[in-house]
Amino acid sequence: MKSNYIKRFGKEEKMGFEARGDSIKGLLTSTRQYKIPRFQRDFSWDQSNYNEFYEDIVNNISFQKEKFVNNQYYFGNMLFLGEKEDSEVEVIDGQQRLTTITIFLAALRDTLYSIENDQIAQDYADTIHLEYLIKKIDGKPQRKLETMSSFPYFTQTIQDSEKPVFEVEPKTEEEESLKKTFDFFKKQISKQVFLKKMSLICNVELAEKHYVEALKAVREQLLNSEIINIFVTERNQVNKIFENINSKGKPLTQVDLIKNAIFGVVPLSSAGVDEMSLKWDEFGEKLTKLDTNFNEFFLHNWKATYPKDNANGATLYKKYLKRFDSKDSQEITDFVNELSLGLDIYEYLIAVDPSNFKQQEKKAELEFLDALNKFGAVQVRVPLLTLYKSKIKIQNSKRIDFLKFLSYFHFVVYGTSIKFRGNNTTTPFKNFSVQVINAKNASDIYSGMDKLKLDLMGLLNKDEVDRAFKELSFSKEKARSGLSEYPTQFVIKQIANHLEGRNYSPVEYTIEHIIDEEIGNSNSIGNLIVLERKLNDKINKKKQKIEKEQKHGKNEITFEEKTVIYEESAYKMVKDLVASYPEFNFNHDAIKLRTEELSTQFWIILESLVK
């Protein structure tokens, strides 16, 4: 065992590990079995990764004097927990590459087996299968690479040469990735594609007679590639060494490193159940259904829980170690349970499910949370997560007013053309989270809400908001095809709600163009009102009738004809419109004037939420 010094967070630490040069062939022909431990992430290489892997192999082959020639290539470091003499070691760094190597060799084997009436191809395939994929030890087959997360799919469909009797379909995201990688390699080494590729690389026209030897050359190029194996015997040193080695694989994220640290502390249950692994799988299943990923959620939850840490995507692991490196199994388990609670709340906030908001008093909460997500408001998830995790109960009306302001603010900065830097909210959001965490009672939280509103309002320029508001428009055709028209829909409904004295938009709301949209130059927000659905249907039927009769020589309904129907509306916005134009003289100049009025009205409403 060699003693080595490495730098960790700026300090030198003495580590015990053994590093030795080797080749892929040496790695796979040893009697050693490589196990993917439970804390490792799933196979996650995408096409850019495994395409680069393939290109690195084939581009190092040349063709000289009717023979394929392999060239030296370095495949990076691989880190294992265990001693080099052990019959089993855990793969700490190198899992993605070892899995890809296994898939590629299996694709080569299957391709060679598929070549009929060619004993040499069969022999080459036998060598791959029996030496590098599944080796017999004392008469028993031993898979060189053993993984739990994708078992038995990986073994049945890729490692084994005899495919399962019944068709096996991938059931998880990892299994889908394994299948895509396997299919990719099989396509790349199919006869026509492969010979064309190798002809370009070798600058010679290769024929069908070269196919088998070319496949062998690729096999040898891979197997003879050089690596450095690093064997560590102390589990608590694994992550420390891993942080300091340069891997050629897809780097682990900060959350991957934290996961490794957690799994290294929390053992299996007394009954042998891997409860931590099951919990982590549960996290993964939930997050795949949300508009986020584990790294983003973990960082948001950390910032919501420990705002003073000033954590970011590059320092998260360091912050974790500072707080939990010396904690015991129970304390780490408590942390993961808190993480689970945070994920439940996070899901509530960003995957807004109407079934959670059936009560009348929750309709406004549903509308404002939904708006924040549609505006792409990501950073605001941190202060909201802090608020919703707090054990101090607050009044529903206070929560609604707070959410209303946040949704209005994010409408302005993300729903209009205003120029705004998202990091301007970092400090106000952090200060709010600190105040909520330190709160002794509901009054302290209300004080934090008021302070955040003031801070955010201070980031807005009234003239700039006015300019951007006046640019808002709405097209029914565009609205049907996506969210581009959502900001205009949102704000016109909110102004209507304010006039009605309510906090949520009734389902009867429809957006109505006062001057018909078909006339042109009439999509401005000043030409919009909210109207009851039944009245909107009435206008559409009248338009259809006019179109049939071809009145006015145009397929349109006049403002005067619409006014007859508008007078049936119970909405104040519509009543005000009718009262303002008794002579039925609503025109494009009126649209401009009304746009200015709506802009002023919105700013007054926004200011009222801060007072």
C-alpha positions as CSV (number, residue, x, y, z in Angstrom):
1,M,0.0,0.0,0.0
2,K,1.5,3.3,-1.0
3,S,0.9,6.4,1.1
4,N,0.1,9.6,-0.9
5,Y,-0.7,13.1,-0.1
6,I,-3.5,14.9,-1.9
7,K,-5.0,18.3,-1.6
8,R,-8.6,18.5,-0.4
9,F,-10.3,21.9,0.0
10,G,-6.9,23.6,0.0
11,K,-5.4,21.3,2.7
12,E,-3.0,18.4,2.3
13,E,-4.2,15.0,3.6
14,K,-2.4,11.7,3.8
15,M,-4.2,8.9,1.9
16,G,-3.6,5.2,1.5
17,F,-4.1,3.8,-1.9
18,E,-2.4,1.8,-4.6
19,A,-2.3,2.9,-8.2
20,R,-1.1,0.7,-11.1
21,G,-1.0,0.8,-14.8
22,D,-3.1,-1.7,-16.7
23,S,-5.1,-2.3,-19.8
24,I,-8.8,-3.0,-20.4
25,K,-7.8,-6.5,-21.3
26,G,-5.9,-6.9,-18.0
27,L,-8.9,-5.5,-16.1
28,L,-11.3,-8.0,-17.6
29,T,-9.2,-11.1,-17.7
30,S,-8.4,-11.0,-14.0
31,T,-10.4,-13.3,-11.8
32,R,-11.7,-10.1,-10.1
33,Q,-15.4,-9.2,-10.3
34,Y,-16.5,-5.6,-10.5
35,K,-19.6,-4.7,-8.6
36,I,-21.5,-1.4,-9.0
37,P,-22.4,-0.5,-5.4
38,R,-25.9,0.6,-4.4
39,F,-25.0,4.2,-4.0
40,Q,-23.8,4.7,-7.5
41,R,-25.9,6.6,-9.9
42,D,-27.7,4.8,-12.7
43,F,-26.1,4.4,-16.1
44,S,-26.6,7.8,-17.6
45,W,-24.4,8.3,-20.7
46,D,-26.2,9.8,-23.6
47,Q,-25.4,9.6,-27.3
48,S,-22.8,12.3,-27.2
49,N,-20.9,10.3,-24.5
50,Y,-21.0,6.9,-26.1
51,N,-20.5,8.3,-29.6
52,E,-17.3,10.0,-28.3
53,F,-16.3,6.6,-26.8
54,Y,-16.8,4.9,-30.2
55,E,-15.0,7.6,-32.1
56,D,-12.0,7.4,-29.8
57,I,-11.7,3.7,-30.4
58,V,-12.1,3.5,-34.2
59,N,-10.0,6.6,-35.0
60,N,-7.0,5.1,-33.4
61,I,-6.9,2.2,-35.9
62,S,-4.9,2.3,-39.1
63,F,-4.5,-0.1,-42.1
64,Q,-1.0,-0.8,-43.3
65,K,0.2,-3.6,-45.6
66,E,-3.2,-5.3,-45.7
67,K,-3.3,-5.4,-41.8
68,F,-5.1,-3.4,-39.2
69,V,-2.8,-1.7,-36.8
70,N,-3.8,-0.5,-33.3
71,N,-2.4,2.6,-31.6
72,Q,-1.8,3.5,-28.0
73,Y,-4.8,5.1,-26.2
74,Y,-5.3,6.2,-22.6
75,F,-8.7,5.5,-21.1
76,G,-8.3,7.4,-17.9
77,N,-8.4,6.4,-14.2
78,M,-10.7,3.9,-12.5
79,L,-11.2,3.9,-8.8
80,F,-12.1,0.7,-6.9
81,L,-12.9,0.0,-3.2
82,G,-10.8,-3.1,-2.3
83,E,-7.4,-4.6,-2.9
84,K,-6.2,-5.7,-6.3
85,E,-6.0,-9.3,-5.1
86,D,-9.6,-9.4,-4.0
87,S,-12.1,-11.5,-5.9
88,E,-14.6,-8.7,-5.7
89,V,-14.2,-4.9,-5.7
90,E,-16.7,-2.0,-5.8
91,V,-16.5,0.4,-8.7
92,I,-16.3,3.9,-7.4
93,D,-15.2,5.8,-10.4
94,G,-15.4,4.2,-13.9
95,Q,-18.9,2.8,-13.7
96,Q,-20.1,4.6,-16.8
97,R,-17.1,3.5,-18.8
98,L,-17.1,-0.1,-17.6
99,T,-20.7,-0.4,-18.4
100,T,-20.2,1.1,-21.9
101,I,-17.2,-1.2,-22.5
102,T,-19.4,-4.2,-21.5
103,I,-22.2,-3.0,-23.9
104,F,-19.8,-2.5,-26.7
105,L,-18.1,-5.9,-26.3
106,A,-21.5,-7.5,-26.2
107,A,-22.5,-5.7,-29.4
108,L,-19.3,-6.9,-31.0
109,R,-19.9,-10.5,-29.8
110,D,-23.5,-10.6,-31.1
111,T,-22.4,-9.1,-34.5
112,L,-19.7,-11.7,-34.9
113,Y,-22.0,-14.5,-33.9
114,S,-24.5,-13.3,-36.5
115,I,-22.0,-13.8,-39.4
116,E,-22.9,-17.2,-40.9
117,N,-20.5,-19.9,-42.1
118,D,-17.4,-18.1,-40.6
119,Q,-15.6,-20.1,-37.9
120,I,-13.1,-17.3,-37.3
121,A,-15.9,-14.9,-36.5
122,Q,-17.4,-17.5,-34.1
123,D,-14.1,-17.9,-32.4
124,Y,-13.6,-14.2,-32.0
125,A,-17.1,-14.0,-30.5
126,D,-16.4,-16.9,-28.1
127,T,-13.3,-15.1,-26.9
128,I,-15.2,-11.9,-26.1
129,H,-18.0,-13.8,-24.3
130,L,-15.9,-16.2,-22.3
131,E,-12.9,-14.0,-21.5
132,Y,-14.3,-10.5,-21.1
133,L,-18.0,-10.7,-20.3
134,I,-18.8,-13.9,-18.5
135,K,-15.9,-15.9,-17.2
136,K,-16.1,-19.3,-15.6
137,I,-14.6,-19.6,-12.2
138,D,-14.5,-23.2,-10.9
139,G,-17.1,-24.1,-13.4
140,K,-19.5,-21.3,-12.4
141,P,-20.2,-18.4,-14.7
142,Q,-19.1,-15.1,-13.3
143,R,-20.3,-11.8,-14.8
144,K,-17.3,-9.5,-14.9
145,L,-19.6,-6.5,-14.2
146,E,-22.4,-6.9,-11.7
147,T,-25.0,-4.2,-11.2
148,M,-28.1,-4.2,-9.0
149,S,-30.0,-1.2,-10.4
150,S,-30.6,-2.7,-13.8
151,F,-30.6,-6.4,-12.9
152,P,-31.9,-8.7,-14.5
153,Y,-32.4,-6.5,-17.7
154,F,-28.7,-5.8,-18.3
155,T,-27.8,-9.5,-17.9
156,Q,-30.6,-10.9,-19.9
157,T,-30.5,-8.6,-22.9
158,I,-26.8,-7.5,-23.1
159,Q,-24.4,-9.6,-21.1
160,D,-25.8,-13.1,-21.9
161,S,-25.1,-14.4,-25.4
162,E,-28.3,-16.5,-25.3
163,K,-31.2,-14.0,-25.3
164,P,-34.3,-14.6,-23.0
165,V,-37.1,-16.9,-24.3
166,F,-39.6,-14.2,-23.6
167,E,-39.1,-10.6,-24.9
168,V,-37.8,-8.3,-22.2
169,E,-38.6,-4.6,-22.5
170,P,-36.9,-1.8,-20.6
171,K,-38.9,-0.6,-17.7
172,T,-36.8,2.2,-16.3
173,E,-35.0,5.3,-17.6
174,E,-31.7,3.5,-17.0
175,E,-32.8,0.4,-18.9
176,E,-33.9,2.6,-21.8
177,S,-30.4,4.2,-21.8
178,L,-28.7,0.7,-21.8
179,K,-30.9,-0.4,-24.8
180,K,-30.2,2.8,-26.7
181,T,-26.5,2.4,-26.2
182,F,-26.5,-1.2,-27.2
183,D,-28.6,-0.5,-30.3
184,F,-26.3,2.4,-31.3
185,F,-23.2,0.2,-31.2
186,K,-24.9,-2.6,-33.2
187,K,-25.8,-0.1,-35.9
188,Q,-22.3,1.4,-36.0
189,I,-20.6,-2.0,-36.5
190,S,-23.2,-3.3,-38.9
191,K,-21.4,-4.3,-42.1
192,Q,-22.2,-1.5,-44.5
193,V,-22.0,1.3,-42.0
194,F,-18.8,0.0,-40.3
195,L,-16.9,-0.7,-43.5
196,K,-17.7,2.7,-44.9
197,K,-16.6,4.3,-41.6
198,M,-13.3,2.4,-41.5
199,S,-12.6,3.0,-45.1
200,L,-12.7,6.8,-44.4
201,I,-10.5,6.4,-41.3
202,C,-7.9,4.1,-42.9
203,N,-8.0,6.0,-46.2
204,V,-8.5,2.8,-48.2
205,E,-11.4,1.1,-49.8
206,L,-12.2,-1.8,-47.5
207,A,-14.2,-4.8,-48.9
208,E,-16.4,-7.4,-47.3
209,K,-13.5,-9.7,-46.8
210,H,-12.0,-7.2,-44.3
211,Y,-15.2,-7.1,-42.2
212,V,-14.3,-9.7,-39.6
213,E,-10.7,-8.6,-39.1
214,A,-11.9,-5.0,-38.8
215,L,-14.2,-6.0,-36.0
216,K,-11.3,-7.9,-34.3
217,A,-9.2,-4.8,-34.7
218,V,-11.8,-2.7,-32.9
219,R,-11.9,-5.3,-30.2
220,E,-8.1,-5.2,-29.8
221,Q,-8.0,-1.4,-29.9
222,L,-10.4,-1.3,-26.9
223,L,-8.8,-4.1,-25.0
224,N,-5.3,-2.7,-25.3
225,S,-6.3,0.8,-24.3
226,E,-4.4,1.8,-21.1
227,I,-5.9,2.7,-17.8
228,I,-4.7,3.4,-14.3
229,N,-6.4,1.3,-11.6
230,I,-6.6,2.9,-8.2
231,F,-7.4,0.5,-5.3
232,V,-8.5,2.0,-1.9
233,T,-9.2,-0.2,1.1
234,E,-10.7,2.4,3.4
235,R,-14.3,3.4,2.6
236,N,-14.1,6.7,4.3
237,Q,-11.2,7.7,2.0
238,V,-13.0,6.8,-1.2
239,N,-14.7,10.2,-1.8
240,K,-11.7,12.1,-0.7
241,I,-9.5,10.4,-3.3
242,F,-12.2,10.6,-5.9
243,E,-12.5,14.4,-5.6
244,N,-8.8,14.7,-6.7
245,I,-8.4,12.3,-9.6
246,N,-9.1,13.2,-13.2
247,S,-11.6,10.9,-14.8
248,K,-12.3,10.6,-18.5
249,G,-15.9,9.6,-17.8
250,K,-18.9,11.8,-17.3
251,P,-18.1,13.6,-14.0
252,L,-20.2,13.0,-10.9
253,T,-22.4,15.8,-9.9
254,Q,-22.3,17.4,-6.4
255,V,-25.4,15.4,-5.5
256,D,-23.7,12.2,-6.7
257,L,-20.9,12.8,-4.3
258,I,-23.3,13.6,-1.5
259,K,-25.2,10.4,-2.3
260,N,-21.9,8.4,-2.1
261,A,-21.1,9.9,1.3
262,I,-24.6,9.2,2.6
263,F,-24.6,5.5,1.5
264,G,-21.1,5.1,2.9
265,V,-22.5,5.9,6.4
266,V,-26.0,4.4,6.4
267,P,-25.8,0.5,6.4
268,L,-28.4,-2.0,5.4
269,S,-31.2,-2.7,7.9
270,S,-30.8,-5.6,10.4
271,A,-33.0,-7.6,8.1
272,G,-30.7,-6.9,5.1
273,V,-33.1,-4.3,3.5
274,D,-31.4,-1.5,1.6
275,E,-33.8,1.1,2.9
276,M,-31.6,4.1,1.8
277,S,-31.4,2.8,-1.8
278,L,-35.2,2.3,-1.9
279,K,-35.7,5.9,-0.6
280,W,-33.3,7.2,-3.2
281,D,-35.1,5.3,-6.0
282,E,-38.3,6.9,-4.7
283,F,-36.8,10.3,-5.0
284,G,-35.8,9.5,-8.6
285,E,-39.3,8.3,-9.5
286,K,-40.8,11.5,-8.2
287,L,-38.3,13.8,-9.8
288,T,-38.7,12.2,-13.3
289,K,-42.3,13.4,-13.2
290,L,-41.4,17.0,-12.3
291,D,-40.1,19.9,-14.3
292,T,-36.7,19.7,-12.5
293,N,-33.9,17.3,-11.7
294,F,-32.3,16.0,-8.6
295,N,-29.4,18.5,-8.6
296,E,-31.7,21.5,-8.9
297,F,-34.1,20.2,-6.2
298,F,-31.3,19.3,-3.8
299,L,-29.7,22.8,-4.2
300,H,-33.1,24.5,-3.8
301,N,-33.9,22.5,-0.7
302,W,-30.4,23.2,0.8
303,K,-30.7,26.9,0.2
304,A,-34.3,26.8,1.7
305,T,-33.0,25.0,4.8
306,Y,-29.5,26.5,5.2
307,P,-29.7,29.9,3.5
308,K,-26.7,31.3,5.3
309,D,-24.5,28.7,3.7
310,N,-24.6,30.6,0.3
311,A,-24.4,27.2,-1.4
312,N,-24.3,27.0,-5.2
313,G,-23.9,24.2,-7.8
314,A,-20.2,24.1,-7.4
315,T,-19.9,24.2,-3.5
316,L,-22.9,22.0,-2.5
317,Y,-20.8,18.9,-1.6
318,K,-18.3,21.0,0.4
319,K,-21.2,22.5,2.3
320,Y,-22.7,19.1,3.0
321,L,-19.4,17.8,4.4
322,K,-19.0,20.8,6.6
323,R,-22.4,20.0,8.2
324,F,-22.6,16.2,8.0
325,D,-19.1,14.7,7.6
326,S,-18.9,13.7,11.2
327,K,-22.6,12.7,11.7
328,D,-23.7,9.2,12.5
329,S,-26.0,6.9,10.7
330,Q,-29.2,8.1,12.5
331,E,-28.4,11.8,11.9
332,I,-27.8,11.2,8.2
333,T,-31.1,9.2,8.1
334,D,-32.9,12.1,9.7
335,F,-31.4,14.4,7.1
336,V,-32.7,12.2,4.3
337,N,-36.1,12.1,5.9
338,E,-36.1,15.9,5.9
339,L,-35.1,15.8,2.3
340,S,-38.1,13.6,1.6
341,L,-40.4,16.0,3.3
342,G,-38.8,18.8,1.2
343,L,-39.5,16.9,-2.0
344,D,-43.1,16.4,-1.1
345,I,-43.5,20.1,-0.6
346,Y,-41.5,20.9,-3.8
347,E,-43.8,18.6,-5.8
348,Y,-46.8,20.4,-4.3
349,L,-45.3,23.8,-5.4
350,I,-44.2,23.0,-9.0
351,A,-46.4,20.1,-10.1
352,V,-49.6,22.0,-9.3
353,D,-52.3,19.3,-9.1
354,P,-55.9,20.7,-9.1
355,S,-57.0,17.8,-6.9
356,N,-55.0,19.3,-4.1
357,F,-56.9,22.6,-4.3
358,K,-60.6,21.6,-4.4
359,Q,-61.7,23.8,-1.5
360,Q,-62.9,27.3,-2.4
361,E,-60.2,28.9,-0.3
362,K,-57.4,27.1,-2.2
363,K,-58.4,28.2,-5.7
364,A,-56.3,31.4,-5.6
365,E,-53.3,29.4,-4.3
366,L,-53.7,27.1,-7.3
367,E,-53.9,29.9,-9.7
368,F,-50.8,31.8,-8.4
369,L,-48.6,28.7,-8.0
370,D,-49.6,27.6,-11.5
371,A,-48.7,31.1,-12.8
372,L,-45.3,31.1,-11.2
373,N,-44.5,27.8,-13.0
374,K,-45.8,29.0,-16.3
375,F,-43.7,32.1,-16.1
376,G,-40.6,29.8,-15.5
377,A,-40.0,31.3,-12.0
378,V,-37.4,28.9,-10.7
379,Q,-35.4,30.9,-8.1
380,V,-38.6,31.7,-6.2
381,R,-39.0,28.0,-5.4
382,V,-36.4,28.5,-2.6
383,P,-38.2,31.1,-0.5
384,L,-41.5,29.3,-1.1
385,L,-40.0,26.0,0.0
386,T,-38.8,27.7,3.2
387,L,-42.2,29.2,3.8
388,Y,-44.1,26.0,3.2
389,K,-41.7,23.9,5.3
390,S,-42.1,26.2,8.3
391,K,-44.1,24.7,11.2
392,I,-45.6,28.1,12.1
393,K,-49.2,28.5,10.8
394,I,-50.0,31.6,8.9
395,Q,-53.4,33.0,7.8
396,N,-54.5,31.8,4.4
397,S,-55.3,35.4,3.3
398,K,-51.7,36.4,4.0
399,R,-50.4,33.5,2.0
400,I,-52.6,34.3,-0.9
401,D,-51.6,38.0,-1.0
402,F,-48.0,37.0,-0.9
403,L,-48.4,34.5,-3.7
404,K,-50.4,37.0,-5.7
405,F,-47.6,39.6,-5.4
406,L,-45.0,37.0,-6.4
407,S,-47.0,36.0,-9.4
408,Y,-47.5,39.6,-10.5
409,F,-43.8,40.4,-10.0
410,H,-42.8,37.4,-12.1
411,F,-45.4,38.3,-14.7
412,V,-43.5,41.6,-15.1
413,V,-40.0,40.2,-15.2
414,Y,-40.6,37.0,-17.2
415,G,-43.9,37.6,-18.9
416,T,-43.1,40.9,-20.6
417,S,-40.3,42.3,-22.7
418,I,-38.7,44.0,-19.6
419,K,-35.0,43.4,-19.2
420,F,-34.3,41.8,-15.9
421,R,-31.4,39.9,-14.4
422,G,-32.6,36.8,-12.4
423,N,-29.7,37.0,-9.9
424,N,-31.1,40.3,-8.7
425,T,-33.5,38.3,-6.6
426,T,-30.9,36.1,-4.9
427,T,-30.2,38.3,-1.9
428,P,-33.9,39.2,-1.2
429,F,-34.9,35.5,-1.4
430,K,-32.1,34.5,0.9
431,N,-32.9,37.1,3.4
432,F,-36.5,36.1,3.4
433,S,-35.6,32.4,4.0
434,V,-33.4,33.4,6.9
435,Q,-36.2,35.5,8.5
436,V,-38.7,32.6,8.1
437,I,-36.3,30.1,9.7
438,N,-35.6,32.5,12.6
439,A,-39.3,33.4,13.1
440,K,-40.7,32.9,16.5
441,N,-44.3,33.5,15.4
442,A,-46.6,34.3,12.5
443,S,-46.0,38.1,12.9
444,D,-42.3,37.5,12.2
445,I,-43.1,35.7,9.0
446,Y,-45.6,38.5,7.9
447,S,-42.8,41.0,8.5
448,G,-40.5,38.9,6.2
449,M,-43.2,38.8,3.5
450,D,-43.6,42.6,3.6
451,K,-39.8,43.1,3.5
452,L,-39.5,40.8,0.5
453,K,-42.3,42.6,-1.4
454,L,-40.6,45.9,-0.8
455,D,-37.2,44.6,-1.9
456,L,-38.7,43.1,-5.1
457,M,-40.8,46.2,-5.8
458,G,-37.6,48.2,-5.6
459,L,-36.1,46.2,-8.5
460,L,-38.8,47.4,-10.9
461,N,-38.8,50.7,-12.8
462,K,-42.3,52.1,-13.3
463,D,-41.7,53.6,-16.7
464,E,-40.1,50.4,-18.0
465,V,-43.0,48.3,-16.7
466,D,-45.4,50.7,-18.4
467,R,-43.6,50.4,-21.7
468,A,-43.5,46.6,-21.5
469,F,-47.1,46.3,-20.5
470,K,-48.3,48.4,-23.5
471,E,-46.6,45.9,-25.8
472,L,-48.7,43.0,-24.6
473,S,-51.0,41.3,-27.2
474,F,-53.2,38.3,-27.5
475,S,-54.0,36.0,-30.5
476,K,-56.4,33.2,-30.1
477,E,-54.6,31.1,-32.7
478,K,-51.3,31.5,-30.9
479,A,-53.0,30.8,-27.5
480,R,-54.1,27.4,-28.8
481,S,-50.6,26.4,-29.8
482,G,-48.7,27.2,-26.6
483,L,-48.0,29.5,-23.6
484,S,-46.7,32.5,-25.5
485,E,-50.0,34.3,-25.0
486,Y,-50.4,33.3,-21.3
487,P,-48.9,36.5,-19.8
488,T,-51.6,38.6,-21.5
489,Q,-54.4,36.2,-20.5
490,F,-53.1,36.2,-16.9
491,V,-52.9,39.9,-16.4
492,I,-56.3,40.8,-18.0
493,K,-57.9,38.2,-15.8
494,Q,-56.2,39.6,-12.7
495,I,-57.3,43.1,-13.5
496,A,-60.9,41.7,-13.9
497,N,-60.6,39.8,-10.6
498,H,-59.5,43.0,-8.9
499,L,-62.6,44.9,-10.2
500,E,-64.7,42.0,-9.0
501,G,-63.0,41.9,-5.6
502,R,-61.9,38.2,-5.8
503,N,-58.6,36.4,-5.9
504,Y,-59.1,33.7,-8.5
505,S,-60.4,33.5,-12.1
506,P,-63.7,31.7,-12.5
507,V,-63.9,28.9,-15.1
508,E,-66.5,31.0,-17.0
509,Y,-63.8,33.5,-18.0
510,T,-63.0,33.8,-21.7
511,I,-60.8,36.3,-23.5
512,E,-62.8,38.5,-25.9
513,H,-61.5,40.8,-28.6
514,I,-63.7,43.9,-28.5
515,I,-62.9,44.8,-32.2
516,D,-62.8,41.5,-34.0
517,E,-59.4,39.9,-34.3
518,E,-59.9,39.3,-38.0
519,I,-60.0,43.0,-38.8
520,G,-56.3,43.3,-38.1
521,N,-54.1,45.4,-35.8
522,S,-56.5,44.5,-32.9
523,N,-54.5,42.1,-30.7
524,S,-53.3,44.7,-28.3
525,I,-54.2,44.2,-24.6
526,G,-56.3,47.4,-24.8
527,N,-58.7,45.5,-27.1
528,L,-59.3,42.7,-24.6
529,I,-62.0,42.0,-22.0
530,V,-63.0,39.0,-20.0
531,L,-66.5,37.7,-20.9
532,E,-68.7,34.9,-19.6
533,R,-68.4,31.8,-21.7
534,K,-72.1,31.7,-22.5
535,L,-71.9,35.3,-23.9
536,N,-68.8,34.5,-25.9
537,D,-70.7,31.6,-27.4
538,K,-73.6,33.9,-28.2
539,I,-71.3,36.3,-30.1
540,N,-69.7,33.4,-32.0
541,K,-73.2,32.2,-33.1
542,K,-74.1,35.7,-34.2
543,K,-70.9,35.9,-36.2
544,Q,-71.7,32.6,-37.9
545,K,-75.1,34.0,-38.8
546,I,-73.7,37.2,-40.2
547,E,-71.1,35.2,-42.2
548,K,-74.0,33.2,-43.7
549,E,-76.0,36.3,-44.5
550,Q,-72.8,38.2,-45.6
551,K,-74.0,41.4,-43.9
552,H,-71.8,44.5,-44.2
553,G,-69.9,42.7,-47.0
554,K,-67.4,41.4,-44.3
555,N,-67.4,38.4,-42.0
556,E,-67.4,40.5,-38.8
557,I,-69.6,41.7,-36.0
558,T,-69.7,45.4,-35.1
559,F,-69.1,46.9,-31.7
560,E,-72.7,48.1,-31.6
561,E,-73.9,44.5,-32.2
562,K,-71.6,43.2,-29.6
563,T,-72.7,45.8,-27.1
564,V,-76.2,44.3,-27.1
565,I,-74.6,41.1,-25.7
566,Y,-72.1,42.8,-23.5
567,E,-75.0,44.5,-21.6
568,E,-75.9,41.0,-20.4
569,S,-72.6,40.6,-18.6
570,A,-72.3,40.7,-14.9
571,Y,-68.6,41.6,-15.0
572,K,-67.6,45.1,-14.0
573,M,-64.8,45.3,-16.7
574,V,-67.5,44.8,-19.4
575,K,-70.0,47.1,-17.7
576,D,-67.3,49.9,-17.6
577,L,-66.5,49.4,-21.2
578,V,-70.2,49.7,-22.3
579,A,-70.6,52.8,-20.1
580,S,-67.5,54.4,-21.6
581,Y,-68.7,54.1,-25.2
582,P,-72.5,54.9,-25.4
583,E,-72.0,56.1,-29.0
584,F,-70.5,52.7,-30.0
585,N,-67.4,54.6,-31.1
586,F,-64.8,52.1,-29.9
587,N,-61.9,52.2,-32.4
588,H,-58.1,51.8,-32.7
589,D,-57.6,55.1,-30.9
590,A,-59.8,53.8,-28.1
591,I,-57.7,50.7,-28.0
592,K,-54.5,52.8,-27.4
593,L,-56.2,54.8,-24.7
594,R,-57.6,51.7,-23.0
595,T,-54.1,50.1,-23.1
596,E,-52.7,53.1,-21.2
597,E,-55.6,52.9,-18.6
598,L,-55.0,49.1,-18.1
599,S,-51.2,49.7,-17.6
600,T,-51.9,52.4,-15.0
601,Q,-54.5,50.2,-13.3
602,F,-52.1,47.2,-13.1
603,W,-49.3,49.3,-11.5
604,I,-51.8,50.7,-8.9
605,I,-52.9,47.1,-8.1
606,L,-49.2,46.0,-7.8
607,E,-48.4,48.9,-5.4
608,S,-51.4,48.1,-3.3
609,L,-50.1,44.6,-2.6
610,V,-46.9,46.1,-1.1
611,K,-48.6,48.6,1.3
